[in-house]
Amino acid sequence: MRKGAGVHVSLADELSKLGNDEQRKRERKEIPAGFEPGIEYDSSGGVLRSIPRPAGDEPDHAELLAEFELDPQKWRITGLRRSKWQRWDGEWLESFRATFVPHTGSNYVPIDDLLEIVSKWKPVKRDSSPVKASLSNVAFVVVLSDTQVGKIDGGGSEEIIRNVLHKTDLAVARLKELRKAGREINTIYLPTLGDCIEGMNSQGGKHIWRTDLDLTAQIRVYRRLLLHMVKTFAPLAERVIVPCVPGNHDEAVRVGNSMATTYTDSFALDAASAVADALADHPDFKHVSFTFPKYDTLTVTLDICGTVVGLAHGHQCRGKAIDWWKNMAHGQQDIGEATLLLTGHYHHLRVEQSGRKTWMQAPALDGGSTW
């Protein structure tokens, strides 16, 4: 026994305290480092480490999700890995590392219902008077950009389809108005500026669960919409030209968040090529032609009634279209010679003049973006 500050402490008391410390150390080691329960996730999914439990059968997936208040109707586990260890008192414990993603099943809509909207669309009654067949130096340009078929925001694919069909009707009505006002329009251009589908690659795939159609269905719907546009305008002019450029959402192959093949490896170009092939041998469409970028390039430059026009989706500009355009001119690229640049990508209308050059950014035809 030793004496200190008026308090007598026995050796047994001292040893007892040491024992309690050891006990606490043991208890802290019931869960090995790195196996503590926890969760990390965002809108695209995540990983959880379950609460330790006595070793036994694999738990129900809904039970694991419920440990972290995740709704099994909204999330599903895609991978499960078991970890097992022996506690200090001899009991075997285990925990599970689970990867999970949003449950997309409830978002999907039947593609046949969407295609039926296109096939049964009845445009407003138009003036059926014949088009005056005379050449002129005026072209009618209808830009199609950022349809992003498959995106769930703003009414989803059904609303996108109705939007494209309605805007096509309005464009036809505008063409009629211009002709009645005396404009001799003989040529129609239908440039497509990319992001035709929502796709599965953009943003590293984080938006996959925010789609209501799978990839092939998205492409099929867009192909049908483009065919509808071409068939609508084909009887209204002596020439119809469809120039096409790829976007970022319709890139065919990515690894991680980076493009992995060529710039022209694009579902937008593939869909337009399929429409061109379908019309190639039809006698009613001999005056319809398609223009595509050169291999492994993102842009198209063409002369529209004496105006050199450059087409680009806009993602390559990184928010600075005028600076990018200047660099194209400095690098003696074809698009650098254009006096009119048409882009999309940023989803809102913007018109900017710089000297004798004009940049026009087309608004999107999707249903908007929740973010």
ROLUMKE-819108 format. One record per residue (C-alpha): residue number from 1; residue in three letters; x, y, z. Coordinates in steps of 0.05 Angstrom, whole numbers, plus 5000, padded with zeros to 4 digits. Layout:
residues N
 pos code   xx   yy   zz
 NUM  ALA    X    Y    Z
...
END
This chain:
residues 371
 pos code   xx   yy   zz
   1  MET 5000 5000 5000
   2  ARG 5024 5070 4983
   3  LYS 5000 5136 5009
   4  GLY 4988 5199 4968
   5  ALA 4949 5263 4979
   6  GLY 4913 5233 5040
   7  VAL 4886 5174 5000
   8  HIS 4906 5102 5011
   9  VAL 4910 5062 4947
  10  SER 4922 4987 4948
  11  LEU 4963 4949 4898
  12  ALA 4900 4909 4881
  13  ASP 4864 4973 4862
  14  GLU 4922 4992 4816
  15  LEU 4921 4923 4783
  16  SER 4846 4926 4776
  17  LYS 4851 4991 4738
  18  LEU 4902 4960 4691
  19  GLY 4854 4903 4679
  20  ASN 4798 4951 4661
  21  ASP 4843 4987 4612
  22  GLU 4858 4921 4578
  23  GLN 4784 4904 4576
  24  ARG 4769 4970 4542
  25  LYS 4824 4959 4491
  26  ARG 4794 4891 4476
  27  GLU 4725 4919 4466
  28  ARG 4751 4971 4418
  29  LYS 4781 4916 4376
  30  GLU 4714 4879 4368
  31  ILE 4709 4915 4300
  32  PRO 4777 4914 4264
  33  ALA 4802 4978 4234
  34  GLY 4772 4988 4164
  35  PHE 4710 4948 4179
  36  GLU 4671 5001 4217
  37  PRO 4598 5010 4193
  38  GLY 4589 5067 4144
  39  ILE 4563 5091 4078
  40  GLU 4587 5135 4020
  41  TYR 4541 5150 3962
  42  ASP 4514 5202 3913
  43  SER 4459 5203 3861
  44  SER 4495 5150 3819
  45  GLY 4503 5099 3875
  46  GLY 4554 5082 3929
  47  VAL 4583 5033 3978
  48  LEU 4561 5013 4048
  49  ARG 4593 4972 4103
  50  SER 4540 4936 4144
  51  ILE 4534 4933 4220
  52  PRO 4573 4872 4246
  53  ARG 4530 4811 4262
  54  PRO 4541 4739 4284
  55  ALA 4566 4697 4227
  56  GLY 4511 4662 4189
  57  ASP 4473 4663 4124
  58  GLU 4476 4721 4075
  59  PRO 4427 4775 4098
  60  ASP 4370 4799 4055
  61  HIS 4390 4858 4011
  62  ALA 4332 4900 4034
  63  GLU 4355 4889 4106
  64  LEU 4424 4916 4090
  65  LEU 4395 4978 4055
  66  ALA 4348 4990 4114
  67  GLU 4407 4995 4162
  68  PHE 4422 5062 4128
  69  GLU 4350 5082 4115
  70  LEU 4356 5068 4040
  71  ASP 4290 5051 4006
  72  PRO 4295 4983 3970
  73  GLN 4245 5010 3919
  74  LYS 4295 5064 3899
  75  TRP 4362 5028 3908
  76  ARG 4388 4958 3891
  77  ILE 4451 4922 3912
  78  THR 4495 4901 3854
  79  GLY 4554 4870 3891
  80  LEU 4565 4839 3960
  81  ARG 4629 4818 3995
  82  ARG 4633 4784 4063
  83  SER 4686 4798 4116
  84  LYS 4692 4752 4177
  85  TRP 4734 4756 4240
  86  GLN 4737 4727 4311
  87  ARG 4721 4772 4369
  88  TRP 4764 4774 4431
  89  ASP 4715 4729 4468
  90  GLY 4717 4676 4413
  91  GLU 4652 4693 4377
  92  TRP 4655 4698 4301
  93  LEU 4627 4763 4271
  94  GLU 4619 4785 4200
  95  SER 4600 4847 4160
  96  PHE 4583 4858 4088
  97  ARG 4610 4909 4038
  98  ALA 4555 4924 3988
  99  THR 4557 4967 3925
 100  PHE 4489 4995 3905
 101  VAL 4459 5037 3849
 102  PRO 4391 5071 3838
 103  HIS 4334 5025 3818
 104  THR 4319 5047 3746
 105  GLY 4261 5001 3732
 106  SER 4207 5050 3751
 107  ASN 4234 5103 3703
 108  TYR 4227 5063 3639
 109  VAL 4171 5073 3591
 110  PRO 4149 5026 3534
 111  ILE 4184 5047 3470
 112  ASP 4125 5025 3427
 113  ASP 4081 5077 3461
 114  LEU 4132 5131 3444
 115  LEU 4140 5109 3372
 116  GLU 4065 5109 3364
 117  ILE 4064 5183 3381
 118  VAL 4109 5196 3321
 119  SER 4070 5152 3273
 120  LYS 4003 5181 3292
 121  TRP 4024 5254 3296
 122  LYS 3976 5298 3256
 123  PRO 4005 5367 3241
 124  VAL 3961 5428 3235
 125  LYS 3930 5438 3167
 126  ARG 3977 5474 3121
 127  ASP 3970 5513 3057
 128  SER 3971 5461 3001
 129  SER 3987 5509 2945
 130  PRO 4046 5485 2902
 131  VAL 4116 5511 2917
 132  LYS 4142 5559 2865
 133  ALA 4199 5523 2831
 134  SER 4250 5578 2821
 135  LEU 4322 5581 2844
 136  SER 4340 5636 2893
 137  ASN 4396 5658 2938
 138  VAL 4356 5644 3002
 139  ALA 4357 5580 3043
 140  PHE 4312 5559 3100
 141  VAL 4352 5531 3159
 142  VAL 4319 5490 3214
 143  VAL 4368 5471 3270
 144  LEU 4358 5407 3311
 145  SER 4401 5406 3374
 146  ASP 4404 5372 3442
 147  THR 4341 5330 3437
 148  GLN 4373 5282 3488
 149  VAL 4321 5228 3478
 150  GLY 4317 5185 3541
 151  LYS 4325 5241 3591
 152  ILE 4272 5239 3646
 153  ASP 4271 5314 3664
 154  GLY 4213 5357 3642
 155  GLY 4165 5301 3622
 156  GLY 4216 5252 3596
 157  SER 4221 5223 3526
 158  GLU 4147 5231 3512
 159  GLU 4152 5307 3522
 160  ILE 4216 5310 3480
 161  ILE 4180 5274 3423
 162  ARG 4121 5321 3426
 163  ASN 4167 5381 3429
 164  VAL 4206 5361 3366
 165  LEU 4142 5345 3328
 166  HIS 4109 5411 3348
 167  LYS 4171 5452 3331
 168  THR 4174 5418 3263
 169  ASP 4103 5440 3250
 170  LEU 4119 5511 3271
 171  ALA 4180 5511 3224
 172  VAL 4137 5489 3166
 173  ALA 4087 5544 3182
 174  ARG 4143 5595 3183
 175  LEU 4168 5571 3115
 176  LYS 4099 5582 3087
 177  GLU 4096 5652 3117
 178  LEU 4163 5671 3086
 179  ARG 4141 5647 3017
 180  LYS 4076 5686 3022
 181  ALA 4118 5747 3039
 182  GLY 4156 5738 2973
 183  ARG 4217 5698 2993
 184  GLU 4236 5649 2938
 185  ILE 4264 5593 2981
 186  ASN 4286 5532 2942
 187  THR 4334 5498 2990
 188  ILE 4323 5473 3061
 189  TYR 4379 5456 3109
 190  LEU 4365 5412 3170
 191  PRO 4430 5415 3211
 192  THR 4433 5367 3270
 193  LEU 4482 5392 3323
 194  GLY 4491 5331 3367
 195  ASP 4468 5305 3436
 196  CYS 4411 5271 3399
 197  ILE 4405 5221 3457
 198  GLU 4418 5225 3531
 199  GLY 4464 5165 3523
 200  MET 4499 5126 3578
 201  ASN 4569 5155 3577
 202  SER 4567 5229 3595
 203  GLN 4589 5251 3664
 204  GLY 4623 5185 3674
 205  GLY 4556 5148 3670
 206  LYS 4529 5182 3732
 207  HIS 4463 5200 3698
 208  ILE 4446 5129 3674
 209  TRP 4390 5121 3725
 210  ARG 4359 5187 3701
 211  THR 4336 5156 3636
 212  ASP 4270 5126 3614
 213  LEU 4296 5087 3554
 214  ASP 4355 5041 3545
 215  LEU 4409 5059 3495
 216  THR 4384 5024 3433
 217  ALA 4313 5050 3446
 218  GLN 4340 5121 3451
 219  ILE 4374 5115 3384
 220  ARG 4313 5084 3352
 221  VAL 4267 5140 3376
 222  TYR 4315 5194 3351
 223  ARG 4323 5159 3284
 224  ARG 4247 5160 3277
 225  LEU 4244 5234 3295
 226  LEU 4298 5252 3244
 227  LEU 4263 5211 3191
 228  HIS 4198 5248 3206
 229  MET 4232 5315 3198
 230  VAL 4263 5296 3131
 231  LYS 4198 5267 3105
 232  THR 4161 5330 3127
 233  PHE 4207 5379 3091
 234  ALA 4225 5337 3030
 235  PRO 4162 5356 2990
 236  LEU 4172 5430 3005
 237  ALA 4237 5444 2968
 238  GLU 4278 5424 2908
 239  ARG 4337 5408 2953
 240  VAL 4339 5385 3026
 241  ILE 4408 5379 3058
 242  VAL 4419 5348 3127
 243  PRO 4488 5365 3156
 244  CYS 4506 5326 3219
 245  VAL 4558 5334 3274
 246  PRO 4568 5292 3337
 247  GLY 4558 5314 3409
 248  ASN 4585 5289 3475
 249  HIS 4523 5252 3500
 250  ASP 4521 5210 3437
 251  GLU 4594 5188 3439
 252  ALA 4593 5113 3426
 253  VAL 4651 5091 3470
 254  ARG 4681 5120 3533
 255  VAL 4729 5092 3584
 256  GLY 4715 5126 3651
 257  ASN 4697 5197 3631
 258  SER 4742 5202 3569
 259  MET 4726 5188 3496
 260  ALA 4761 5123 3477
 261  THR 4755 5118 3401
 262  THR 4748 5171 3346
 263  TYR 4708 5235 3345
 264  THR 4664 5207 3290
 265  ASP 4647 5144 3330
 266  SER 4579 5173 3347
 267  PHE 4508 5148 3354
 268  ALA 4484 5215 3326
 269  LEU 4522 5202 3261
 270  ASP 4501 5129 3260
 271  ALA 4428 5146 3267
 272  ALA 4432 5198 3211
 273  SER 4469 5148 3167
 274  ALA 4413 5098 3178
 275  VAL 4361 5150 3156
 276  ALA 4404 5167 3095
 277  ASP 4408 5093 3077
 278  ALA 4333 5084 3085
 279  LEU 4318 5141 3036
 280  ALA 4375 5130 2987
 281  ASP 4337 5088 2936
 282  HIS 4269 5119 2944
 283  PRO 4249 5161 2883
 284  ASP 4214 5214 2926
 285  PHE 4278 5231 2963
 286  LYS 4330 5236 2908
 287  HIS 4337 5310 2923
 288  VAL 4354 5296 2997
 289  SER 4427 5291 3017
 290  PHE 4466 5284 3081
 291  THR 4533 5315 3100
 292  PHE 4579 5285 3153
 293  PRO 4645 5306 3184
 294  LYS 4710 5280 3157
 295  TYR 4737 5219 3193
 296  ASP 4756 5234 3265
 297  THR 4733 5307 3264
 298  LEU 4678 5342 3302
 299  THR 4656 5397 3254
 300  VAL 4625 5410 3186
 301  THR 4636 5472 3144
 302  LEU 4593 5487 3084
 303  ASP 4570 5543 3038
 304  ILE 4496 5561 3048
 305  CYS 4475 5608 2992
 306  GLY 4541 5645 2994
 307  THR 4550 5646 3070
 308  VAL 4604 5601 3098
 309  VAL 4572 5566 3158
 310  GLY 4608 5524 3210
 311  LEU 4573 5471 3251
 312  ALA 4598 5444 3318
 313  HIS 4563 5415 3378
 314  GLY 4599 5463 3425
 315  HIS 4629 5418 3479
 316  GLN 4698 5427 3448
 317  CYS 4693 5503 3460
 318  ARG 4693 5494 3536
 319  GLY 4648 5554 3545
 320  LYS 4690 5601 3502
 321  ALA 4663 5593 3431
 322  ILE 4692 5658 3403
 323  ASP 4762 5643 3429
 324  TRP 4757 5571 3403
 325  TRP 4734 5598 3335
 326  LYS 4793 5646 3333
 327  ASN 4841 5589 3346
 328  MET 4809 5549 3290
 329  ALA 4823 5608 3243
 330  HIS 4894 5614 3268
 331  GLY 4904 5539 3256
 332  GLN 4876 5547 3186
 333  GLN 4819 5498 3199
 334  ASP 4760 5500 3152
 335  ILE 4712 5523 3206
 336  GLY 4757 5582 3220
 337  GLU 4737 5610 3152
 338  ALA 4663 5611 3169
 339  THR 4626 5676 3180
 340  LEU 4569 5642 3217
 341  LEU 4580 5590 3271
 342  LEU 4522 5546 3296
 343  THR 4530 5507 3361
 344  GLY 4488 5475 3415
 345  HIS 4509 5441 3480
 346  TYR 4493 5498 3529
 347  HIS 4417 5491 3520
 348  HIS 4398 5564 3514
 349  LEU 4394 5614 3457
 350  ARG 4453 5659 3450
 351  VAL 4472 5704 3392
 352  GLU 4539 5741 3392
 353  GLN 4571 5783 3338
 354  SER 4646 5794 3333
 355  GLY 4666 5837 3274
 356  ARG 4637 5806 3212
 357  LYS 4627 5739 3246
 358  THR 4565 5716 3283
 359  TRP 4559 5659 3332
 360  MET 4489 5630 3344
 361  GLN 4478 5579 3400
 362  ALA 4415 5538 3391
 363  PRO 4370 5523 3450
 364  ALA 4357 5451 3471
 365  LEU 4296 5412 3450
 366  ASP 4295 5368 3512
 367  GLY 4248 5379 3570
 368  GLY 4298 5420 3611
 369  SER 4346 5400 3666
 370  THR 4326 5392 3739
 371  TRP 4394 5414 3761
END
